[in-house]
Amino acid sequence: MIRNDFLTQTIARLSEKPEQGDEYLEQLQSEVCGVVLVYGDPGYDEARRAWNLNVDQHPAVIVVAEDPRDVVAAVRYARQTGLGIAVQSTGHGVVRAANDALLIVTAGLKDVQIDEGMNTARVEAGARWGEVLEKAQRVGLAPLLGSSPNVGVMGYTLGGGMGWLARKYGMALDSVLAFEVVMPDGRLVHASARENTELFWGLRGGGGALGIVTAMEINLYPVTSVYGGNLFYPAAMAKQVLTRYRDWVQTLPDAMTTSVVIMNYPPIPAVPEPLRGQTMVIVRGCFTGDVEEGKRLIDEWRAWCAPQIDAFRTMPFSEVASISMDPVNPMPSKHTGAWLWGLTDDAIDALVRGGVPQNEPLPLVFIELRHGGGAITRYDGEDAAFSHRMGVFNLFINGLTPTPEARDAFTRHTDVIKAQLQPVMTGGVYLNFLEGEEARRRTQDGYSAEAYARLTALKTAFDPTNRLAYSYDIRPAQ
């Protein structure tokens, strides 16, 4: 007889038949090819850990799935016991901690198959973008991954996916051809433009609130090399750089995807000496097309003012991670963001004040503005639940927050920045750039009114008891 006081107490609260908790768990363990873990089991702490070390969650049960049948069995178990369901692959984007819930870890579903003839890939839910990129590049193709190959493919795509090819080819969700989904009632279904079309619409932007995606089929694109990198300017030039960037992006072809960053580097040995403890303003870009054309566009910056560090180069697309240089190891962090319709002089001043230390130290913040437009705006807004495609800049603010005090300081600081940016905010948010309580509180701001109403109707039809309550806060109608 399997016994676990934490699990038993949880099921006692949620189930009409708490005495059956052990029986259901034994049945689950007999059906799952992967691993079933409860509090106290070896491997439980490792399985519950998120990439963001600020997340400290204690699921009632963890199922580390190896195939979609494990996910089906886990969903059936949740229905039997009354547990809510949370899903996690790499744990980069935890919206709601899986306390007292069933946590399905999809990291074991990592198969990646490339169809060179069709320029497509079938990717399982636990794969990371780096694995897809490596296999696709072998045959001269590229997926629409984000800034970090270490991020899981599924959560990134379901929330949008704005990477270094976005202005050329669109968001990652725009490349999806089909999903394989375990529904809250335990059915395994396919969703595409021809089958379960309403579900297909909702999954593209709706996050994990409608079903558990176990695999997807995506388009790949003929990209093997790009002209990309970073131009580093000293913090004293932040206002001039942001002002020039605002004007420069208005002239860019769709083949150039860019961002501008104010970065406060920590004074630690892991940071290269020229950057250690420094604040820099950085122009980033990735040009997909003729290398000489990309070089000419960046030469405009070099002619304007020679950067302190010039790291632009022709590179194989397999090295695209070198542009954003996102951290690989787990860390405690917090982030927030918003869509902006443009940049005024006052907005630029607010970003500089918020990102560049003045007379007193700032929280260790990273501020990035990603330029939108291009192919992002060419998709019909009614084709997918994802909204706010017309935002010109996507604001992302990230901070290193190892203590509760640091998290509070980050929140206070970013609240001031966003309040000062209010005149240029569209009112919409990119939910992939929010987390935790803010992501749930502002879920409705991630969608147009029409899209949110449609998502609510889908939630009511597919998950009327809100079993999948650990993603974006999309609730069934009462």
C-alpha positions in Angstrom: 0.0 0.0 0.0 1.4 3.4 -1.0 1.1 6.0 1.6 1.8 9.7 1.6 0.3 12.0 4.2 0.6 15.2 2.0 -1.1 13.4 -0.9 -3.8 11.9 1.3 -4.6 15.2 3.0 -4.8 17.0 -0.4 -7.2 14.3 -1.9 -9.2 14.5 1.3 -9.8 18.1 0.7 -10.6 17.7 -3.0 -12.2 14.3 -3.4 -15.6 12.9 -2.4 -13.9 9.6 -1.7 -10.5 10.4 -0.1 -10.0 6.8 1.0 -9.5 5.9 -2.7 -6.4 8.2 -3.0 -3.9 5.3 -2.6 -5.9 3.0 -5.0 -6.0 5.7 -7.7 -2.2 6.3 -7.3 -1.4 2.7 -7.5 -3.4 2.5 -10.7 -1.6 5.5 -12.1 1.8 4.0 -11.4 0.8 0.8 -13.1 -0.3 2.7 -16.3 2.5 5.2 -16.7 5.7 4.3 -18.6 7.5 7.3 -17.0 7.8 8.1 -13.3 5.2 9.0 -10.7 6.5 10.9 -7.7 5.0 12.1 -4.4 6.5 14.1 -1.6 9.4 12.3 0.0 10.3 10.2 -3.1 13.8 10.3 -4.5 13.7 12.6 -7.5 10.6 14.6 -6.3 12.6 17.8 -5.5 14.4 17.7 -8.8 11.2 17.1 -10.8 9.3 20.0 -9.1 12.1 22.5 -9.7 11.5 25.3 -12.2 14.3 27.1 -14.1 13.3 30.3 -12.3 14.7 29.6 -8.8 12.1 32.0 -7.3 9.4 29.3 -7.9 9.1 27.0 -5.0 6.2 24.6 -5.8 5.0 21.5 -4.0 2.7 19.4 -6.2 0.6 16.6 -4.6 1.7 14.3 -7.4 4.3 14.6 -10.2 4.1 12.5 -13.4 7.2 12.6 -15.5 5.8 11.6 -18.8 7.6 9.6 -21.5 4.8 9.5 -24.1 1.3 10.9 -24.7 -0.3 7.9 -23.0 1.3 8.9 -19.8 -0.4 12.3 -20.1 -3.7 10.7 -20.8 -3.4 8.5 -17.7 -2.3 11.5 -15.6 -5.4 13.5 -16.7 -7.7 10.6 -15.9 -6.1 10.4 -12.4 -6.7 14.2 -11.9 -10.3 13.8 -12.8 -10.7 10.8 -10.3 -9.0 12.7 -7.4 -10.2 16.3 -8.1 -6.7 17.6 -8.5 -5.9 20.6 -10.7 -3.4 20.1 -13.5 -0.2 22.0 -14.1 2.2 21.3 -17.0 5.9 22.0 -17.2 8.7 21.2 -19.6 11.8 23.3 -18.9 10.1 25.5 -16.3 11.1 28.8 -17.8 7.6 30.3 -17.7 5.7 29.3 -14.6 2.5 31.3 -14.4 1.1 29.6 -11.3 3.0 27.3 -8.9 1.6 23.7 -8.9 0.9 23.6 -5.1 -1.5 20.8 -4.2 -1.9 20.0 -7.9 -0.9 17.3 -10.3 2.2 18.4 -12.1 2.8 16.8 -15.5 6.4 17.1 -16.6 6.7 16.8 -20.3 10.5 17.0 -20.5 10.7 13.3 -21.5 8.7 13.9 -24.7 11.6 15.2 -26.7 11.4 13.5 -30.1 12.2 15.8 -33.1 11.6 14.7 -36.7 12.5 16.8 -39.7 10.8 16.4 -43.0 13.3 18.0 -45.4 11.0 17.6 -48.4 8.1 19.4 -46.8 10.2 21.9 -44.9 8.4 20.9 -41.7 9.2 19.4 -38.3 7.2 17.3 -35.8 8.3 18.4 -32.3 7.2 16.8 -29.0 6.4 19.0 -26.0 9.6 18.4 -24.0 12.0 19.4 -26.7 14.1 22.5 -26.4 14.6 24.8 -29.3 18.3 24.0 -29.5 17.5 20.4 -30.4 15.1 21.5 -33.1 17.6 24.0 -34.4 20.5 21.5 -34.6 18.5 19.0 -36.6 16.9 21.6 -38.9 20.3 23.2 -39.7 21.7 19.9 -40.9 19.4 20.2 -43.9 19.6 24.0 -44.3 16.4 24.9 -42.5 15.5 26.9 -39.4 12.6 27.0 -36.8 11.2 30.2 -35.4 12.9 29.9 -32.1 13.4 32.7 -29.6 16.4 34.3 -28.1 17.4 31.2 -26.1 17.8 27.7 -27.5 17.5 26.4 -24.0 13.8 27.3 -23.7 11.2 24.6 -24.3 9.3 24.7 -27.6 5.8 24.4 -26.4 5.1 27.1 -23.8 7.0 29.6 -26.0 4.9 28.8 -29.0 1.5 28.7 -27.3 2.1 32.2 -25.9 3.3 33.7 -29.2 7.0 33.3 -29.8 8.8 36.5 -30.9 12.3 35.5 -32.0 15.1 36.8 -34.3 13.2 35.8 -37.5 9.9 37.4 -36.4 9.8 40.4 -38.8 10.7 38.1 -41.7 8.5 35.1 -41.0 6.2 36.0 -38.1 5.6 34.7 -34.6 6.4 31.0 -33.8 2.6 30.3 -33.5 2.2 31.5 -37.1 4.4 28.5 -38.2 2.2 25.9 -36.5 0.5 23.5 -38.8 -1.1 21.1 -36.3 -1.2 20.2 -32.6 -1.6 16.9 -30.8 -3.6 17.6 -27.6 -4.8 15.7 -24.6 -8.0 17.4 -23.6 -9.2 17.9 -20.0 -11.6 15.0 -20.4 -8.6 12.7 -21.3 -9.2 12.5 -25.1 -6.2 12.7 -27.4 -7.1 14.8 -30.4 -5.6 16.6 -33.4 -6.1 20.3 -34.1 -5.3 22.1 -37.3 -6.9 24.4 -39.9 -9.0 21.5 -41.0 -9.7 19.5 -37.8 -10.9 20.9 -34.5 -10.4 24.4 -35.9 -11.7 26.3 -32.9 -9.3 24.5 -30.6 -6.5 25.2 -33.2 -7.4 28.9 -33.1 -7.4 29.0 -29.3 -4.1 27.2 -28.7 -2.2 29.7 -30.9 -1.9 32.3 -28.2 -4.1 30.9 -25.5 -1.3 29.2 -23.6 -2.0 26.0 -21.7 -5.6 26.8 -20.6 -7.4 24.6 -23.1 -5.5 21.4 -23.3 -2.1 19.7 -22.9 -0.2 19.8 -26.1 2.0 16.8 -26.5 3.4 17.5 -30.0 3.1 20.0 -32.8 3.9 20.2 -36.5 5.6 23.4 -37.6 7.0 25.0 -40.8 10.7 25.5 -41.2 12.4 28.2 -43.2 15.5 28.3 -45.5 17.9 30.2 -43.2 21.5 29.0 -42.8 23.4 32.1 -42.2 22.6 35.6 -40.9 24.4 38.9 -40.2 23.8 39.5 -36.5 25.3 40.6 -33.2 25.5 43.5 -30.8 26.9 47.0 -30.8 27.8 48.1 -27.2 27.7 51.8 -26.3 28.5 53.4 -22.9 25.7 54.2 -20.6 26.3 57.9 -21.0 25.1 57.6 -24.6 21.8 55.8 -23.7 19.5 58.7 -24.7 21.3 59.3 -28.0 21.3 55.6 -28.8 17.6 55.2 -28.0 16.7 58.3 -30.0 18.6 57.2 -33.0 17.2 53.6 -32.7 13.6 55.0 -32.7 14.3 56.7 -36.1 16.4 54.0 -37.6 13.9 51.2 -37.2 11.4 53.1 -39.3 13.7 52.5 -42.3 14.4 48.8 -41.9 13.4 46.1 -44.3 11.5 43.1 -42.8 14.6 41.0 -43.1 16.1 42.9 -40.2 14.8 42.1 -36.7 16.3 44.2 -33.9 16.1 45.3 -30.3 17.8 47.9 -28.1 18.9 47.0 -24.6 20.0 48.8 -21.4 21.9 46.2 -19.5 23.3 46.4 -16.0 26.0 43.7 -15.7 26.7 42.3 -12.3 30.2 42.6 -10.8 30.9 38.9 -10.8 33.8 36.8 -12.4 31.4 35.2 -14.9 31.0 38.5 -16.7 33.8 39.4 -19.1 36.1 42.2 -17.7 35.1 44.9 -20.1 31.5 44.6 -19.1 31.8 43.5 -15.4 29.8 45.9 -13.2 29.1 48.2 -16.1 25.9 49.6 -17.6 25.8 49.4 -21.4 23.3 50.3 -24.0 23.2 47.7 -26.8 21.8 47.6 -30.3 21.0 44.0 -31.4 20.0 42.7 -34.7 19.7 39.7 -37.0 19.5 40.2 -40.8 18.1 37.4 -42.9 19.2 38.0 -46.5 22.2 39.2 -48.4 25.0 39.7 -45.9 26.3 42.9 -47.6 22.9 44.5 -47.2 22.8 43.6 -43.5 26.3 45.0 -43.1 25.3 48.2 -44.8 22.5 48.7 -42.3 24.8 48.3 -39.3 27.5 50.4 -41.0 25.0 53.3 -40.5 25.6 52.9 -36.7 29.3 52.6 -37.1 29.4 55.8 -39.2 27.2 57.6 -36.6 29.4 56.6 -33.7 32.0 53.8 -33.3 30.7 51.4 -30.6 32.8 50.5 -27.6 32.5 46.9 -28.6 31.4 45.8 -32.1 30.2 42.1 -32.1 28.3 42.0 -35.4 29.4 39.3 -37.8 28.3 36.9 -40.4 27.3 33.8 -38.5 25.7 30.4 -39.1 22.1 30.6 -37.9 23.0 27.7 -35.5 24.9 30.3 -33.5 21.9 32.7 -33.1 22.0 32.4 -29.3 25.2 34.5 -29.4 23.0 37.6 -30.2 20.9 37.6 -27.0 23.4 35.7 -24.8 20.6 34.6 -22.5 21.7 32.8 -19.3 21.7 29.0 -19.5 21.9 28.1 -15.8 18.8 28.4 -13.6 18.6 31.7 -11.7 16.2 33.6 -9.5 14.6 36.3 -11.6 11.5 38.4 -12.2 10.2 40.1 -15.3 7.4 42.2 -16.7 6.5 44.0 -20.0 4.1 45.8 -22.2 3.3 46.7 -25.8 4.2 50.2 -26.9 2.8 52.1 -29.9 6.0 54.1 -30.2 8.6 56.1 -28.4 8.3 59.8 -27.5 11.2 61.8 -26.0 9.6 61.5 -22.6 9.4 57.7 -23.0 13.0 57.6 -23.9 13.9 59.7 -20.8 11.8 57.3 -18.6 13.7 54.2 -20.0 17.0 55.9 -19.4 16.1 56.9 -15.8 14.9 53.4 -15.2 17.8 51.5 -16.7 20.9 53.7 -16.1 22.1 54.3 -12.5 22.0 58.0 -11.6 23.0 59.1 -8.1 22.1 55.9 -6.3 22.2 52.1 -7.2 19.3 50.6 -9.2 18.0 47.1 -8.9 19.9 44.8 -11.3 17.6 45.3 -14.3 17.7 44.5 -18.0 15.5 46.6 -20.2 14.8 45.6 -23.8 12.7 47.0 -26.6 12.0 44.5 -29.4 10.9 46.1 -32.6 7.7 44.6 -34.1 6.1 45.1 -37.4 7.0 43.2 -40.6 5.5 39.8 -40.9 4.2 39.9 -37.4 1.5 42.3 -38.6 0.7 40.6 -41.8 -1.2 37.7 -40.3 -5.0 38.1 -39.9 -5.8 38.9 -36.3 -8.7 36.5 -36.4 -6.6 33.5 -37.4 -5.3 32.9 -33.9 -6.1 34.0 -30.3 -2.8 35.9 -30.1 -3.6 39.6 -30.1 -1.9 43.1 -30.2 0.1 42.4 -33.4 0.2 46.1 -34.2 2.4 47.1 -31.3 5.5 48.8 -32.5 7.8 47.9 -29.6 7.6 45.0 -27.2 9.0 46.1 -23.8 10.7 43.4 -21.6 12.2 44.2 -18.2 14.0 41.5 -16.3 15.8 41.5 -13.0 18.0 39.3 -10.9 15.9 38.8 -7.7 17.6 36.3 -5.3 15.7 37.5 -2.2 12.2 38.7 -1.3 13.6 42.2 -0.7 15.1 42.1 -4.2 11.8 41.0 -5.7 9.9 43.8 -3.9 12.5 46.4 -5.0 12.3 45.2 -8.6 8.5 45.5 -8.6 8.5 49.0 -7.1 11.1 50.1 -9.6 9.4 48.6 -12.7 6.0 50.0 -11.6 7.6 53.5 -11.7 9.0 52.9 -15.2 5.7 51.6 -16.5 3.7 54.4 -15.0 6.0 56.9 -16.8 5.5 55.0 -20.0 1.8 55.0 -19.7 1.3 57.6 -22.5 2.9 55.3 -25.1 1.5 52.0 -23.9 -1.2 50.3 -26.1 -2.9 48.8 -23.0 -2.0 45.3 -24.3 0.6 42.9 -22.9 2.7 40.0 -24.4 1.9 37.3 -21.9 5.2 35.4 -22.6 6.9 38.4 -21.0 4.8 38.3 -17.8 4.9 35.8 -15.0 3.2 34.6 -11.9 0.6 36.8 -10.3 0.9 39.6 -12.9 0.4 37.1 -15.8 -2.8 35.9 -14.2 -4.0 39.3 -13.2 -3.4 40.8 -16.6 -4.4 37.8 -18.8 -7.4 39.7 -20.3 -5.0 42.4 -21.4 -3.1 39.9 -23.5 -6.1 39.7 -25.9 -8.5 41.8 -27.8 -12.0 41.8 -26.3 -13.3 39.6 -29.0 -10.5 37.1 -28.6 -10.9 36.9 -24.9 -14.6 36.3 -25.2 -14.0 33.5 -27.7 -11.3 31.9 -25.4 -13.8 32.0 -22.5 -16.4 30.2 -24.7 -13.8 27.5 -25.6 -12.7 27.2 -21.9 -16.4 26.7 -21.0 -16.8 24.0 -23.6 -13.5 22.1 -23.1 -12.7 22.6 -19.4 -15.9 23.6 -17.6 -14.4 22.7 -14.1 -11.2 24.7 -14.8 -9.0 21.7 -14.2 -6.2 23.5 -16.2 -6.1 26.5 -13.9 -2.3 26.8 -13.8 -1.8 28.7 -17.0 -3.2 32.0 -18.1 -6.3 33.0 -16.1 -9.0 32.1 -18.7 -12.0 30.8 -16.7 -15.1 29.1 -17.9 -18.3 31.1 -17.8 -20.3 30.6 -14.7 
